[in-house]
C-alpha cells in the first residue's frame, strides 16, 4: 500500500481508502462479513475510512467504531458526514444554511456520530450536501471552529453533489475547508477542469468517490441487471441511465488489458492523478478488498492507456434520478 499526504492536515493516508455506504443497509450486506472485510483492509494497509450518519442512520458508523477499537495499536483515520436538516439529497440552489446545516443541527449530529462511533473525536467531519453560497454565512464556520477547539473534530470537509464539481470551488478557494469529496472516475473527469487546480493551489485534500460509477465501471452491470425496490440502485439505474451506462462501459472493454479487470483499470486511472489524496471504493466482501487494495501496489496505468481513457470522458448533468 502506498500513502499520500492528505492536504494541509499532513496525514499520511492510504491512497486506496474504504467507502462504507454499502454497509449501512444495501441489499446483501451482513455485519460480520462487513467486519471481516474491514479488518482485512487494515491488515493490508488501509487506514482511511469514510462513513456517514446517513448510511443506515448511524449503522455504518457503529461498524467503523468497532473496527477502530479492535485495532488500538494502529492509526485509522475516521471520516463521517452530517446529514442535511431537511434530509434531501442532493442539495439545491434555493436551500439555505438554515434549511440544511444550522449550527444547532451541526452540533446535534456531530454528537450523534461520535456516540455511534464510540469515539471521543472524529478526524474529518464533512457536510453531506453543499452549496457554495453558504461560504458567505459564517455560522457554520464558527460552529466548526468551536467543535475543533473542543477536540471533537480535527478537520472539516464538504461532499459535493453528483456531477456538480464546480459547486465547491468557492469553498476551496476560501481557505475554510480541509477536504473535498467528489465523484471522479474514467467517465466523470470534469473535476479536473476547475476543482482539482483549486485544491492544488490551496492544499485541500481530495477524496475520490464512486470510482466504479456505481458499478458500471466494474463491467458487471448489464441491461438485464435489476435490484430490489428498497435498494438505492433500483432508483438510480432507471432504464434511461442503465442503457446509456452499459453502452459506455461496453465501449471501454476493448481497452482493458488482458491481465487486468475493468475495475482494476478504473482504480488505477484515478491513481494516475496526483491531486487525489485517496479513493474510497465500496468493499463488502474480502475478495473486493484484496483486489482493490492491490491496485496501489500496481500503480498508475501506462501513459498510452491513460491517454485513451481520457477520450471516454462523459459529461453529465444532475437529473431527478441522479440523486
URLINPE-V835188 format. One record per residue. N is the residue number from 1. RES is the residue in one small letter. SS is DSSP state (hx for helix, st for strand, lp for the rest). Layout:
BEGIN
n->[N;N]
res->[RES;RES]
ss->[SS;SS]
END
This chain:
BEGIN
n->[1;2;3;4;5;6;7;8;9;10;11;12;13;14;15;16;17;18;19;20;21;22;23;24;25;26;27;28;29;30;31;32;33;34;35;36;37;38;39;40;41;42;43;44;45;46;47;48;49;50;51;52;53;54;55;56;57;58;59;60;61;62;63;64;65;66;67;68;69;70;71;72;73;74;75;76;77;78;79;80;81;82;83;84;85;86;87;88;89;90;91;92;93;94;95;96;97;98;99;100;101;102;103;104;105;106;107;108;109;110;111;112;113;114;115;116;117;118;119;120;121;122;123;124;125;126;127;128;129;130;131;132;133;134;135;136;137;138;139;140;141;142;143;144;145;146;147;148;149;150;151;152;153;154;155;156;157;158;159;160;161;162;163;164;165;166;167;168;169;170;171;172;173;174;175;176;177;178;179;180;181;182;183;184;185;186;187;188;189;190;191;192;193;194;195;196;197;198;199;200;201;202;203;204;205;206;207;208;209;210;211;212;213;214;215;216;217;218;219;220;221;222;223;224;225;226;227;228;229;230;231;232;233;234;235;236;237;238;239;240;241;242;243;244;245;246;247;248;249;250;251;252;253;254;255;256;257;258;259;260;261;262;263;264;265;266;267;268;269;270;271;272;273;274;275;276;277;278;279;280;281;282;283;284;285;286;287;288;289;290;291;292;293;294;295;296;297;298;299;300;301;302;303;304;305;306;307;308;309;310;311;312;313;314;315;316;317;318;319;320;321;322;323]
res->[x;x;x;x;x;x;x;x;x;x;x;x;x;x;x;x;x;x;x;x;x;x;x;x;x;x;x;x;x;x;x;x;x;x;x;x;x;x;x;x;x;x;x;x;x;x;x;x;x;x;x;x;x;x;x;x;x;x;x;x;x;x;x;x;x;x;x;x;x;x;x;x;x;x;x;x;x;x;x;x;x;x;x;x;x;x;x;x;x;x;x;x;x;x;x;x;x;x;x;x;x;x;x;x;x;x;x;x;x;x;x;x;x;x;x;x;x;x;x;x;x;x;x;x;x;x;x;x;x;x;x;x;x;x;x;x;x;x;x;x;x;x;x;x;x;x;x;x;x;x;x;x;x;x;x;x;x;x;x;x;x;x;x;x;x;x;x;x;x;x;x;x;x;x;x;x;x;x;x;x;x;x;x;x;x;x;x;x;x;x;x;x;x;x;x;x;x;x;x;x;x;x;x;x;x;x;x;x;x;x;x;x;x;x;x;x;x;x;x;x;x;x;x;x;x;x;x;x;x;x;x;x;x;x;x;x;x;x;x;x;x;x;x;x;x;x;x;x;x;x;x;x;x;x;x;x;x;x;x;x;x;x;x;x;x;x;x;x;x;x;x;x;x;x;x;x;x;x;x;x;x;x;x;x;x;x;x;x;x;x;x;x;x;x;x;x;x;x;x;x;x;x;x;x;x;x;x;x;x;x;x;x;x;x;x;x;x;x;x;x;x;x;x]
ss->[lp;lp;st;st;st;lp;hx;hx;hx;lp;lp;st;st;st;lp;st;lp;st;st;lp;hx;hx;hx;hx;lp;lp;lp;lp;lp;lp;hx;hx;hx;hx;hx;hx;hx;hx;hx;hx;hx;hx;hx;lp;lp;lp;lp;st;st;st;lp;lp;lp;lp;lp;lp;lp;lp;hx;hx;hx;hx;hx;hx;hx;hx;hx;hx;hx;hx;lp;lp;lp;lp;lp;lp;st;st;st;st;st;st;lp;lp;lp;lp;lp;lp;lp;lp;lp;lp;lp;lp;lp;lp;hx;hx;hx;hx;lp;lp;hx;hx;hx;hx;hx;hx;hx;hx;hx;hx;hx;hx;hx;hx;hx;lp;lp;lp;lp;st;st;st;st;st;st;lp;lp;lp;lp;hx;hx;hx;hx;hx;lp;lp;hx;hx;hx;hx;hx;hx;hx;hx;hx;hx;hx;lp;lp;lp;st;st;st;st;st;st;st;lp;lp;lp;lp;lp;lp;lp;lp;lp;hx;hx;hx;hx;hx;hx;lp;lp;lp;lp;st;st;st;st;st;lp;lp;lp;lp;lp;lp;hx;hx;hx;lp;lp;hx;hx;hx;hx;hx;hx;hx;hx;lp;lp;st;st;st;st;st;lp;lp;lp;hx;hx;hx;hx;hx;hx;lp;lp;lp;lp;lp;lp;lp;lp;lp;lp;lp;lp;lp;lp;hx;hx;hx;hx;lp;lp;hx;hx;hx;hx;hx;hx;hx;hx;hx;hx;hx;hx;hx;hx;hx;hx;hx;lp;lp;lp;lp;lp;lp;hx;hx;hx;hx;hx;hx;hx;hx;hx;hx;lp;lp;lp;lp;lp;lp;st;st;lp;lp;st;lp;lp;lp;hx;hx;hx;hx;hx;hx;hx;hx;hx;hx;hx;hx;hx;lp;lp;lp;lp;hx;hx;hx;hx;hx;hx;hx;hx;lp;lp;lp;lp;lp;lp;lp;lp;lp;lp;lp;lp;lp]
END
